[in-house]
Amino acid sequence: MKYIKLGNSDLNVSRICMGCMGFGDSARGQHSWTIDEEHSREIIRRGLDLGVNFYDTAIAYQSGTSEQFVGRALRNFAKRDEVVVATKFLPRTPEEIENGISGQQHIENMINTSLKNLGMDYVDLYIYHMWDWNTPIHDIMEGLNNVVKAGKARYIGISNCFAWQLAKANALADKEGFAKFVSVQGHYNLIFREEEREMVPYCDEENIALTPYSALASGRLSRLPGVGGTKRAEEDSYAKFKYDATADQDNVIISRVAELADKHGVSMTEVSLAWLLTKVTSPVVGATKFHHIEGAAKAVGLGLSGEETAYLEEPYVPHPLAGVMAQNKPAASKEKHVWSTGDQKIGR
């Protein structure tokens, strides 16, 4: 495993971040494909053995049970100061807004609940899961700054935002002396490269870490179409929503991934992630089986030539925004802005 600084922080993270959305009690959320605690622990332990020290979860994942599984496993298998733990919080609910709960109060409630779930005194990275159009950004940034000042989070990050939103938030933080976002977790992989328009160059300029999710496009970049499907591939309607409309053009790239994998004698996972590792700090790679995290770890050691990189990139055509980012705009009414601390209303 190799390690790298997370943007402008002093966190030393593995080049692979284990995404923990696949862990949790399937009876407590919308995802039937998540794995139970016993198997989650085995995957986490294997990740630690491979040198993975960076773990990403969220209060939304299976009603907080992902946080609970991750927290117990890391307490049992690792020293707290040797792992980097990230979790995420959701926007205020309509009920909170109705009851006058401020953004700062909401964030305090969320971090306290997450810390209880994790069984930890602090998280290394606390991530704003998606833009809250019903809460002033000053309220959000001050609330996050309070969390950092209280020692409940070392740094803050953001997910599912546009470059202008990140720039606006960090400019405000700079003006007010608040903690600034050191990382962004967006949708970015070999068949969805829209982050390269503005987010990637902005983060390169500001030394903000890119830790993208959907690094393998929900498994599409790890196998040829129609080969070796998974329970998630069969049942995850959100992933289908993100990729099915562009399947034909994406399959051209996927076939080239398979071609290079054969050439190097490696898995498609390794080729896809080796490409992404040339662009970002640490991709968030979901793992529900040993070979998921093992393939991700091997990718760190695979180098692609400039010609191979260009060969993978050449067929790409612009894609429409999909998933959470397609909905990142002011809601016409509060009724359209429905969130929950379970994951019934969030795909990612």
Residue pairs with C-beta under 8 A, 6 or more apart in sequence:
1 14
1 15
1 16
1 50
1 51
1 52
1 297
1 300
2 14
2 15
2 300
3 12
3 13
3 14
3 15
3 53
4 12
4 13
4 15
4 281
4 282
5 11
5 12
5 13
6 12
6 13
6 84
6 125
6 155
6 182
6 183
6 209
6 211
6 281
6 282
7 182
7 183
7 203
7 207
7 208
7 209
7 281
8 180
8 182
8 206
8 207
8 208
9 125
9 154
9 155
9 182
9 183
9 209
11 84
11 124
11 125
11 154
11 155
12 53
12 84
13 53
13 54
13 84
13 281
13 282
14 51
14 52
14 53
14 54
14 282
15 277
15 281
15 282
15 300
16 52
16 54
16 273
16 282
16 283
16 285
16 293
16 296
16 297
16 299
16 300
17 52
17 54
17 55
17 56
17 86
17 211
17 282
17 283
17 284
17 285
18 43
18 44
18 47
18 52
18 54
18 55
18 56
18 284
18 285
18 286
18 287
18 293
19 56
19 213
19 284
19 285
19 286
19 287
20 40
20 55
20 56
20 57
20 61
20 66
20 69
20 70
20 286
21 31
21 34
21 57
21 58
21 61
21 66
21 286
21 348
22 31
22 33
22 34
22 35
22 232
22 286
22 287
22 288
23 34
23 35
23 37
23 40
23 43
23 57
23 61
23 62
23 65
23 66
23 69
23 70
23 288
24 31
24 34
24 40
24 61
24 62
24 63
24 65
24 66
24 69
25 34
25 36
25 62
25 63
25 65
26 32
26 33
26 34
26 36
26 62
28 62
28 63
28 64
28 65
28 342
29 61
29 62
29 63
29 65
29 342
29 343
29 344
30 342
30 343
30 344
31 62
31 232
31 235
31 236
31 343
32 231
32 235
33 230
33 231
33 232
33 235
33 236
33 288
34 61
34 62
34 66
34 288
35 43
35 288
37 69
37 72
39 288
40 69
40 70
40 73
41 69
41 72
41 73
41 76
41 77
42 290
43 287
43 288
43 289
43 290
43 292
43 293
44 55
44 70
44 73
44 74
44 77
45 73
45 77
46 290
46 293
46 294
47 55
47 287
47 293
47 297
48 77
48 78
48 83
50 293
50 294
50 297
51 297
52 293
52 297
53 78
53 82
53 83
53 84
54 83
54 84
54 86
54 282
55 70
55 74
55 83
55 84
55 85
55 86
56 86
56 87
56 88
56 127
56 185
56 211
56 284
57 66
57 67
57 70
57 85
57 86
57 87
57 88
58 66
58 67
58 87
58 88
58 89
58 127
58 129
59 67
59 87
59 88
59 89
59 90
59 110
59 113
59 114
59 117
59 341
60 88
60 90
60 129
60 340
60 341
60 342
60 343
60 346
61 67
61 343
62 342
62 343
63 341
63 342
63 343
64 113
64 114
64 117
64 341
64 342
65 117
67 87
67 114
67 117
67 118
68 117
68 118
68 119
70 85
70 118
71 117
71 118
71 119
71 120
72 119
74 80
74 83
74 85
75 119
75 120
80 120
84 124
84 125
85 118
85 120
85 123
85 124
85 125
86 123
86 124
86 125
86 126
86 127
86 157
87 114
87 118
87 123
87 125
87 126
87 127
88 126
88 127
88 128
88 129
88 159
89 106
89 107
89 110
89 111
89 114
89 126
89 127
89 128
89 129
90 110
90 129
90 130
90 339
90 340
90 341
90 346
91 129
91 130
91 131
91 132
91 134
91 135
91 337
91 339
92 101
92 103
92 106
92 132
92 134
92 135
92 339
93 338
93 339
93 340
93 341
94 334
94 335
94 337
94 338
96 106
97 134
97 334
101 109
102 139
102 143
103 132
103 135
103 136
103 139
103 140
103 142
103 143
104 139
104 142
104 143
104 146
105 143
106 135
106 143
107 140
107 143
107 144
107 146
107 147
108 143
108 146
108 147
110 341
111 123
111 126
111 147
111 152
111 153
112 152
113 341
114 123
115 121
115 122
115 123
115 152
121 151
121 152
122 151
122 152
122 153
122 154
123 152
123 153
123 154
124 153
124 154
124 155
125 153
125 154
125 155
125 156
125 157
125 182
125 183
126 144
126 147
126 148
126 152
126 153
126 155
126 156
126 157
127 156
127 157
127 158
127 159
127 183
127 185
128 140
128 144
128 156
128 157
128 158
128 159
128 161
128 181
129 159
129 160
129 346
130 159
130 160
130 161
130 324
130 328
130 346
131 160
131 161
131 165
131 328
132 140
133 329
133 330
133 331
133 337
134 331
134 334
134 337
137 168
137 169
137 172
138 172
138 176
140 169
141 169
141 172
141 173
141 176
141 178
141 179
142 176
142 178
144 153
144 156
144 178
144 179
145 173
145 176
145 178
145 179
147 153
147 156
148 154
148 155
148 156
148 179
155 179
155 182
155 183
156 179
156 180
156 181
156 182
157 181
157 182
157 183
157 184
157 185
157 209
157 211
158 165
158 166
158 169
158 181
158 183
158 184
158 185
159 184
159 185
159 186
159 213
160 185
160 186
160 187
160 324
160 325
160 328
160 348
161 184
161 186
161 328
162 198
162 199
162 325
162 328
163 198
163 199
163 202
164 198
165 328
166 181
166 184
166 199
166 202
166 203
166 208
167 202
169 180
169 181
170 180
170 181
170 206
172 178
173 179
173 180
173 181
174 180
181 208
182 208
182 209
183 208
183 209
183 210
183 211
183 281
184 199
184 203
184 208
184 209
184 210
184 211
185 211
185 212
185 213
185 284
186 195
186 199
186 210
186 212
186 213
186 325
187 194
187 195
187 212
187 213
187 214
187 242
187 322
187 323
187 324
187 325
187 348
188 194
188 195
188 196
188 200
188 210
188 212
188 214
188 215
188 276
188 279
188 280
189 212
189 214
189 215
189 216
189 217
189 221
189 272
189 276
190 217
190 221
190 253
190 257
190 272
190 275
190 276
190 312
190 313
190 316
191 217
191 220
191 221
191 243
191 246
191 250
191 253
191 254
191 316
191 319
192 214
192 217
192 242
192 243
192 319
192 322
193 313
193 316
193 319
194 318
194 319
194 321
195 210
195 212
199 210
200 210
200 279
202 208
203 209
203 210
209 280
209 281
209 282
210 279
210 280
210 281
211 280
211 281
211 282
211 283
211 284
212 276
212 280
212 283
212 284
213 284
213 348
214 242
214 348
215 221
215 272
215 273
215 276
215 283
215 284
215 285
216 222
216 269
216 272
216 273
216 285
216 286
217 239
217 242
217 243
217 250
218 232
218 233
218 236
218 239
218 242
218 243
219 230
219 232
219 233
219 239
220 243
220 250
220 254
221 254
221 257
221 268
221 269
221 272
222 267
222 268
222 269
222 272
222 295
223 268
224 254
224 255
224 258
224 268
225 247
225 251
225 254
232 239
232 288
233 239
238 323
238 347
238 348
239 347
241 322
241 323
241 347
242 322
242 323
243 250
243 322
245 320
245 322
246 319
246 320
249 315
249 317
252 315
253 312
253 315
253 316
254 268
256 311
256 312
256 315
257 268
257 271
257 272
257 312
258 268
260 271
260 304
260 308
260 311
260 312
261 267
261 268
261 270
261 271
264 270
264 271
264 302
266 298
266 302
267 295
267 298
269 292
269 295
269 296
269 299
270 295
270 298
270 299
270 302
271 299
271 302
271 304
271 312
272 299
273 283
273 285
273 295
273 296
273 299
274 299
274 302
274 303
274 304
275 304
275 309
275 312
276 283
277 283
277 299
277 300
278 304
278 309
283 296
285 292
285 293
285 296
286 292
287 293
287 296
304 312
320 326
323 347
323 348
324 346
324 347
324 348
331 337
338 345
339 345
339 346
340 346
